[in-house]
Amino acid sequence: MGLIGLKFEYIGYGSEHRILLLHVKNEEFCLECMKGDEIYEIDVTKNVDGFCQSLQEIHIDKWNCRHFEGFVSLFPGFSWNLSVTTSEIHVACDGRDIFPPNWSEFCDLLHRLGLSELKDSFF
């Protein structure tokens, strides 16, 4: 099983903007993390297979073609979009003011993939 693509974008109302983007080059996997003006690159090659397997275990495929929207409030919160493609799964989803029910499990997977190496927390 292989990871083909990953992109996550988070836009907080105001100035908060974060992007995760996977680059694949010569069978090496690099996760580019953009948080405000800061950009980090993390080599995640050794963790890709476990990440792909775990995506299936948390049933991320149930998120495909879904829009998750929270209670409409007077004060806007945040929006996000996610695209993940492996040799077995393709997921494209987005949301506003809430994340999918098992979002914390997905965040744990991202940390095991390599986000834990960041100086500052991404989420």
Secondary structure, DSSP 8 states (H G I E B T S, - for coil): --EEEEEEEEEESSS-EEEEEEEEETTEEEEEEEETTEEEEEE-GGGHHHHHHHHHHTTGGGGTT-EEE----SS--EEEEEEEEESS-EEEEEEES---TTHHHHHHHHHHHTGGGSSS---
